[in-house]
């Protein structure tokens, strides 16, 4: 088999493996990757491993895109799949992922818990959240990542030690500019008491990450008149901390 065709075959296997691991045979939710094959003499020695195992980097001329170290999608999702520190792992379905979204995000949004279908928002909550992102001029797919504090469904409000460990490992891999905790569980991790009213409107430092605490879309929808403005102010604070002040007009 020719060298180029062998490399192309390898990449096609990687794409097929992603669809199997994520239980998405139609590839409706599998992240899209683009691959570029170069002759060996065109690639510097220290770039060869990254070329093989990583999708192409974003345009380095875009100052608003993180140029963090490469993140392996399989390693990221295995953080949850390999955790058996408590019995809650038995509640996980085939669609459970550590997170969804960009692998070099500007902001990581952390909700309280993952849903039974592996998603992080109900449809109405996601539509509401997308309106926030549009108002901030944030590209949800390229600049944001979503995850949860509680990693397995049907756990109520219990934060197991493994949940916090996995979340911290995720953040270290993703290296966001800002972490935004949306809900009481994330606020509890950051402050120790879960009082969002007291914790919001501030920039916290949590395990080395610049962190903003605020209300989740579900909480805002349940008390829209009182919570809409505070959350918007918190979102703008997170955006400014992420270096996006110029997008706010």
TAKAHU-V487687 format. One record per backbone hydrogen bond with DSSP energy under -1.0 kcal/mol. NH is the residue of the N-H (numbers start at 1). CO is the residue of the C=O. If there is no record, write none. Layout:
nh=NH co=CO
nh=NH co=CO
//
This chain:
nh=6 co=2
nh=7 co=3
nh=8 co=4
nh=9 co=5
nh=10 co=6
nh=11 co=7
nh=12 co=8
nh=13 co=9
nh=14 co=10
nh=15 co=11
nh=16 co=12
nh=17 co=13
nh=18 co=14
nh=19 co=15
nh=20 co=16
nh=21 co=17
nh=22 co=18
nh=23 co=20
nh=24 co=19
nh=27 co=24
nh=42 co=39
nh=43 co=40
nh=47 co=44
nh=48 co=45
nh=51 co=47
nh=52 co=48
nh=53 co=49
nh=54 co=50
nh=56 co=34
nh=62 co=59
nh=65 co=62
nh=76 co=72
nh=77 co=73
nh=78 co=74
nh=81 co=77
nh=82 co=78
nh=83 co=80
nh=89 co=86
nh=90 co=87
nh=91 co=88
nh=92 co=89
nh=96 co=93
nh=100 co=146
nh=102 co=144
nh=106 co=143
nh=107 co=143
nh=108 co=178
nh=109 co=145
nh=110 co=180
nh=111 co=147
nh=114 co=150
nh=115 co=119
nh=118 co=115
nh=126 co=122
nh=127 co=123
nh=128 co=124
nh=129 co=125
nh=130 co=126
nh=131 co=127
nh=132 co=128
nh=133 co=129
nh=134 co=130
nh=135 co=131
nh=136 co=132
nh=138 co=133
nh=143 co=139
nh=145 co=107
nh=146 co=100
nh=147 co=109
nh=149 co=111
nh=150 co=112
nh=158 co=155
nh=163 co=160
nh=164 co=160
nh=165 co=161
nh=166 co=162
nh=167 co=163
nh=168 co=164
nh=169 co=165
nh=170 co=166
nh=171 co=167
nh=172 co=168
nh=173 co=169
nh=174 co=170
nh=175 co=171
nh=177 co=106
nh=178 co=106
nh=179 co=210
nh=180 co=108
nh=181 co=212
nh=182 co=110
nh=183 co=214
nh=187 co=183
nh=188 co=184
nh=189 co=185
nh=190 co=186
nh=191 co=187
nh=192 co=188
nh=196 co=194
nh=199 co=195
nh=200 co=196
nh=204 co=211
nh=206 co=209
nh=209 co=206
nh=211 co=204
nh=212 co=179
nh=214 co=181
nh=220 co=216
nh=221 co=217
nh=222 co=218
nh=227 co=223
nh=228 co=224
nh=231 co=227
nh=232 co=228
nh=233 co=229
nh=234 co=230
nh=235 co=231
nh=236 co=232
nh=237 co=233
nh=238 co=234
nh=239 co=235
nh=240 co=236
nh=241 co=237
nh=242 co=238
nh=243 co=240
nh=244 co=239
nh=247 co=244
nh=248 co=245
//
